[in-house]
Each structure stands twice: as C-alpha cells, then as structure tokens.
C-alpha cells in the first residue's frame, strides 16, 4: 500500500495527498467512509486518529477523563468511534498538556532549537493556536492554561463561545497528532466535519493552521502522512485549496471507492464564488462560467446595468479546454454541496452551430455569433452607441475615406458590405474601432454590457440583428431573466 492507494476496511481511497477533502451529499456515507478506515486500520501498520463530528463538553482538564485516558490508551478512539464524545473537549484540554510535554522533549533532544531564544512552547505552539481566536487568548500560567479576553480578564472555559472552544479543541487535536507521528507507520488523521459551529472566517483560519502543520513537515515525513476531512464547507474547501498538498474527492451514494484528485487550478478559479456563502445566499447569484476576461467584464457591466435583475457570478476560464474542465469540476462540486445545484456556462460560437448538452446541474449555452464582441453589431448595442445600422454604415464610409491607410480599412469595408454583419466572423481587431466610428469613447465591453442589462426581457425582440438572435434565445431568456 502507498499513500496514493489506500484500501482498508472495505473502502478505497485513491490519489491521496497530504490533505484530502471528502465531499458528498447528506447521507452519501462520508462519516461511514471515515469510520470504516478508522476501524479497518487498527493494525500495527497504521497510526490513526479519528475526530468525530460530535465534539461536546468544556475545554477544561477533567480528572475523570484524565484517569480514563491514562488507564486505557484506546478509550478516546473507542468513544469517538461510537460518537459518544460528551467529554471531547475535556480530553482535548488534557491533550494540550501532552502537546507541551512533546514539545519540551523535542526541545531537549534538538540543540538547534534549544539554543534558539526565539523558540519556546508559547511561540511555537500556543501562539499558533491563538491566531485562530479574535477575542480571546489562551495563556500558560504556572502549570495551568487559562483563557483571557482582550482586557486581560480571565474567562472561564464554560463561558467562551462554542465556536472558539471548538476551534481550540480541534487545533490541539491536530497539533497532538502531528507532534506524535510514528516514523515506522502510516499516519492517518480523519476529521469529520471540522467546520461545525465555526464562523467562515474561523474555518479559513483553521484551514491555514492545518496547512502550516503539513508544510512544517520534512518531505520524507510528509509522504507518510494523510489527513482526510469530510465537509460541506465552501470556505474551508477554498482555503485548503491554496495548498499544493491538497486533493479533493466526492463520496457518492452506495459507492465505497473515492478518487481524490488535484484540482487546485480549477478550484482557485471558482474559489471567489464559494468564498462568501452568506452573501451568495442573500444575493442568489448563480455561477456563470465564461471563456476569457472580456466576457467577464461584459457580464459584470450587464449585472450593474440591470440594477440587480441579472443575478450571475462570472467565473472565467483561460481556454476552451479549461472551460470544459471547469464545467465538469463545477458539476461534481455543486452536486455535492447543494440540494438544488445550478450553474451556467456560456461558450463562444467560434463558427460552430448547434446546442450543447448540459453536464448534470451545469446548464450550457453556445453563442450564436462568433464571440461576445459580435453583439456590438446588434441593433440594441448600436442604439447604445447612438446609431442605427444604416447610420453606422454612413459613418464607417466617411471614416474609410479619411483613413484609407489605416490597417483595419479592409475589415471595416468587409463589415459594411456584409449582409449578416459578420455574425460568425472574428472581429476582435476592430471591436473598439466600431465604438470610435460611432463617436463613442465607451469601452466596447461597457456598450455590450449596458445593452444586455437594459434589454426588456418581458418582450424580447426577435429580429435577425437583435441580441436574442446573436446570443441565442434560450441563453438570453435564462441569463437575463432567470
């Protein structure tokens, strides 16, 4: 067995990296998947720790819990496996003492650290935990750990918020695991919904905390470590995607094999869409995958000009191939995260006709013109420029007479002679020139965006040179009026 191919407990995980995000709808079996690995890996080959989603109690050392931990090394794993962890945080508080002991042992055995005056338990361990907190600090005072607020006043563990105590507890659990890796074993940390009770900002900080733990390992050690975490949290997913050590996989119903794959490039493209789930829920924007920054600027302007009627969130691909990758990846991701998943994709025509098949929840459209700038020559965009088509041809003819040596005269002449306004021809070189000929200094993207944003979707025009004809009626109806 290698890290890339874990098969244990009747389940299989392929393509594992150091940090592995497990997605899946409610009931798909993510927790069962983790517990199957936990139970199946109870052999001498593995060093494994399972963090259950039920993390109750108070972050305070408890003598009874300490006694159980000391008398039975398997007690924590057993009760957490049964999701009977009413004293989870008390056990974590006890583990903080063991984290301190492990660090002091490391300090003793490593002269390089021992003689570095900037390194001690506070700077190397407590400070990293405190970076998770906004209103509290956990301090070591004598033999105890206490919480203090920003005014320096002590706060009792049962008085701090559930989110803050949860984040401290999880940080200690992760730190304990990484401080006690077994060189001769394969080390597995299983985190079941670590985002529970945590504000999105805290989730992102916890992700950074985990990334720092992984990146702090020597390369050889890192190869022998895998963290698998099950989550529904888009902020956590996006924060973790910033690490090159992260992979992602989807657990489907009744399927016990999960393929994890590196998608950092795609995920970083759509991360801004998922990064603010609260504002997304309020605005109800729908992801719109586009080919290129030009399209993005057009749709941003269209949303502004529509005064909130057009509710799309542009996500750009850098090529047709990447657009295909983003469509497939987005379909997998939103189907795993949302009960009513939906996203759109709008492709350039590039001279190709015919509809596109949807990819599950990703509804795909193809422009019925060559590219988004061809919409400049619709009657609606020309109206924004203050011209009709016949008036544009007059202005273009005058421009040709005055600029007979211009490099684009041939293309302008071809345009005014064209019976179809070059609907399926590349006009990228003259798109801004068209605006200039009309006497407008507006960027062409603004012109197209304003025309889209102000189009009356209750009574769409249907002429050969109207926006619905160039963009496609279905795409126009859905994207402008959905």
N, C-alpha and C positions, 0 to 999 in steps of 0.2 A: 504493500500500500504506500502511496505517496500522498502528499497534501492535496495534489490536484485530483485525486481519485479516492474519495473516502466512501467505503461501503461497509456498513456496520448496522446491526440492529434491524435488518430488513429494509433499510433505506439506503439511498445512494446520493452522494453529493459530488458532482464533477466540476472541475475548473476552479477549485477553491484558491483564494489568495489569503493574505493575512487578515483582511476584514471582508466579511461576506454578508450582504444584505439579503434577507429572505422575505420575499413579498408573497401576498396571497390574500384572497377574499376571506371574510369571516367564515369559519367552518371548513376552509380548504385543508386544514390539518397542519398548520405551521408549528403549533405547540407540540402536537403529537410527533412531528418530524424531529424536533429538538429532543424531546424526551426519549424517542427511540434511539437516537445517537447516544444520549446520556446512559441509558440502560445497557445498550449493546457494547459500550466502550469501557465497561467496568472490568478491564483486564490490565495486566502488568504493562501492556504496550502503551497505554494512554494515561495521561494526566488530564483529568476532565473536571470542569466545574460548570454547573447549571444554575442560572439565575432565573428564578420563577417570576411570572408576572404579578403574583400576589406578594407585595412587599410591605407588610403591615408592621405595626409596633412603633416604638420610640427609639431614636438613636441615642441610647444610653446604656452603659455597661450594666449587665444583669448577672448577678451571682449564679442564679439557677441555670441560665443559658451557658455561662462560662463553664460550670461543672459538667453539663452535658457535652459540651464541645471537647473538654479535656478527657472525659471518661470514654467517649465514643467518637473516634475520628470520622466515622461515617454518618453521624447524626444529622449534620446540616444537609448533606446531599439527600438523605432519605426523606426528611420532612419537606424539603423543597420539591422533590420529585412528586410528592403527593399533593403539592400546592397547599400545604398546611403550615405556612410560614408566618404565623401570627407574631412571632418574635424575630422576624427577618432583620429589622433594623438594629435590634439589640445585639444580634450576632455580628452584624457589620461593625457596630461600635467596639465589640471585643476584638474584631479583626484589625482595627486601627492600631491597637497595641501591638499586634503581631507584625504589622507593617513597619512600625517603629523598630521592633526587635530585628527584623530582617535588614533594615537599613543600617542599623548600628553594627550588625555583623558584617555587612558589606564594607562599611567604613573601616572596621578593624582589619579586614583581610586585604584592603586595597590601599596601599600607601599613597598612591597618586591622589585619591580622593581625601584621604586622611589629612594630608598636608595642605590641601586647598582650603583656605579660610572662608571662601565664599560658599562652600558646600556644607550643608548640615541638614538635619531632618526637616527643619522648618522650610528652608529654601528649596529643597529637593522634593519634598512630599507635601507638607501642609499648604505651602503657597499655591501649588498646582491645584489642590482641591478648592482653596479659597477663590481661585479665579472663576469658579463656577457660580459663585454667590454674588449677589448685588447688595444685599442689606445686612449681611452677617459675616462674621469671621470666626473660624474655629481656631482656638488658641491652645497651646500646650502650657499649662500652668502647674508646675510641680509634676506630680505623677498623673494628673488628670487632663482631660481635654474639655474645654468649655466653649460655648458659643457666646459671642459678644456682638451687640449691634453697633451701628456707626458712631454712636455716642460713647462707646466703651462699656455700656451696661451689660451685665450678664443676662442671657436669655436661656431659660430652661428648655431642655430638648423637647418637652411636650408642648411648648409654646411656639415653636417655629413652624413655618408653613409645610404642608405635606410635600410640595414640590422641592423645597430646599432640603428637607431631610431626605427625600428620595434621591436627589442628585448627590448629596454627600455619601449616602449609603452605597449607591452604585459606583461612585468614584473609588471608595475604599475597597469594594469587592473587586473591581478591575485592577486596582493597584496591587492588592494582595495576590491576585492571580499572576500578574506579570513579575512580581518580586519573588515568586516561588515556582518559577518554571523548572521543569525537570529536563536536564540535557539529554538523558538517555531515553526519554519518552516523547510521544507526540502530544503536544499540549493543545487542548480544546477548551475554549470558553464559549458557552452557549447563553446568549442574552435574549430572554423572551420579553418583548415589548418594553424596552428600557425607556421609552418616551412617555409611559403612563404618568399622569399627574404633572408633567413638566411643560412649562410655557415654551413656545417655539424657540425663543432666544436661549433658554436653558438647554433645550435639545441640541441646538447648534454648538453650544459650549461643551456639552458632554461628548459630542462627536469629535471636536478638536482635542479634547482630553484623551480620547481613545486613540486618535491618530498619533498624538505625541508619544503615547506609550509604545505603539507599534514601531514608530520611526526611531525610538530610542534604543531599539534592539540592534545587536550586531547582525549582519546579513545572515550568517550561518544559523544563528539562533532563530531569526525571523522565519526561516524556511521550515522550522519545526513547530510553528505556532499558527493556529487558525481561530479566529473569532467569527461565530455565526450569530447574527442577531435578526430576530423576526420583528417586523414593524409595519405600521401603516403610515408612519410619519413622513410627510414630504420634506419638512425642514431637516430632519435627521438624515434622510436619504441624500439630499442635496449637499449638506455639509460634509458627509462622509465621501461623497463623490469627488471632492477636491484632492483626495489622496490617490496616488498611483497604486496603492496597495489594496484598492477596493474592487470587489466584484459584486454582481447582483444576479439573483435568480428568482424565479417565480414557482411557487408551490401550487399545483393545480389539484382539483378535487380527485381523489382516488388514485393519484399518481405519487409513487414513492421515490421517484428519481427526479432530482433537481439539477439542472445545468446552470452553473454560475458562469457569467462571462463579463469580461471587462468592457464597460460601456462609458468610461469616463468622458470621452469625447462627445458622445450623444447627450449624456446626462448634463454636461456643462452647458450644452446648447439650450436645453429646456429648463435648466435649474431656476432661472428667474421666474418662470411661470409657476413652479411649485413652491417657490421660496416664501410666498406670503399667502398661506391658505386662508387666513381670516379675510383679508381684503379680496381675495379671489371669490370667497363665498358670498361676500356682500355685493360685489360688482357683477358676479355671474359671467365673467368673461370666459370665452371658450378659446382654447389654443388654435391658432391658425398657422400651419407650417407653410413657409414660403421659400422660394428659391432666390435668395440674394437680398442684400441690404436695400436696393432700390424698392423692391416690393414692400419691405418693412416700413420704409418712410411713407410710401403711398397709404398704407393701411393705418398707420399712426395718424396721419392727417385726416383720413376718412373718419376715424373714430372721433377725432376732435370736432370736425365739421358737422357730424351728425348729432352733436350735443347729447351724446350718451346712448343714442338709438343703436348704433353699431357696437356690439359687445364682443370684440375679438382681441386676443392677445397674440401679436405676431411673434413667431419663432422662426429664425432664418437658418436655412441650410446653405452651404457654400457650393453645392453642385447638385445635379440631378441624382447622382448615386447617393450622396449623403441625405438627400430628401427622402429617398426610399428607405434608408436605414432609420431615419427619424420617424417615419410613418410606422414602420414595423415595431420599433422600440416603444414609441408612444402608445401604440395599441396594447402591447404587453403591459406597460406600466399603468395606464389609466384603468384597464380592465381589472387590475389587481387592487387598485386603490379606491375606486368609486363605485357606488351602487348604480348610478346612471351615467356611465362614462360617455364622453363625446368630445371629439376633436375634429378639426377641418384641415385639409391640405389643398392648396391651390398651386397648380403647376403651370409653367409657361406652355404655350401651344407649340412653339418651335416647328410650326408647319405640320404638326400631326393632328389628325381629327379623331373623333370617337371618344366615348366616355371611358372613365377609369373605374375599375372595381374597388369598392370600399375594402379596407382592411379592418374587419370587425368594427370597432367603435370609431375608427378614423374615416370620416366621410371625405372622399377625394374628388376634386374637380380639376378640369383642364381648361385653361383659357381658350376661347375660340378665335383668338388672334395670336400673333407670333409671341408677343411678350407684353408685359403690363404697360410699357410706354406707348404701345399702339392705340391704347384707349384715348390718347391725346387727340386722335383724329375722329373721335365720335362727336356727334352734334352737341352732346352735353359738355364735353371738355372744351370744344371750340367756343361754346357760349360763355364759359368761364373766362376765356381769353377775349371775349367781346366780338367774336366773329361768327359768321355762318361759313359753310364750306365754300360757297361761291365768293364770299368776301375774302376768305383766306387765299383762294387761288389768285385773285386780283393782286393782293399784297405780295404773294410769292412771286408773281410775274414781274412786278416792279422791282422786287429785291434782286431777281435774276439779272435784270437789265443793269442794275447798279453794281452788281458783284459778279461779273462774268468770269473773273479769275479765281473766285472762291473755290476751295477744294470740294465743297459739297453741292456745287451747282447741278451736277448731273443727278444727284439723288433728289434734290428739290424738284427738278424738272420731271423726273420719273414719278414723283408723288403727285404732282398736279395733273399729270397725264393719266394716272391710274384710275380705272373705273371702280376699283374696290378700296381705294385709299390705302393701298399696300397693307391690307389687313393681315396677311400671312407672310409679310416680308420684314426682315430685320431693319429697324430704323433707329437703332441706338445712337448712331453717329449724329443724327440731326434732331434728336428729341428736344434739346434745349433751343436749337435754332428755330424750331417751329414756334416756340413761345416768343422768341425775339422778333420773328417776322410779323407776328400778331401785335407787336408793340408792347409786349408784357415782359417785365423783369422777374416774374414769379418763377421759382424752380418748377420744372415740369412735374415733379412728384407732388407738389402742393396743388397744382392745377388738377391732376387726376384725382387726388385725394378729396379735394373740395367737390368735384363733380360727383364722386361716389357718395360722399357724405350728405349731399343735399338732394340726391335723387329721390323723387316721390315714389316710395315702394308700394303705396296703395293703388297707384295707377301707372304701371311701368310702360314706357314707350316700347314699341316693337318693330321699329324700322330697321332697315339693313345697316344703318350707320348710328344706331343707338347703343348705349352701353350694354344692355342685355344681350344684344347680338354679338358684340365683341367679346364679352366676358362669359357668355353662356347664361341662359335664362335660369337654370336651376341654381347655379352659383350665385347669380345676382339676387334672386329671391331669398335664398338661405342666408348668405353672408351679410346682406344689407338689411334684412328684415327679420332675422331669426330672434 
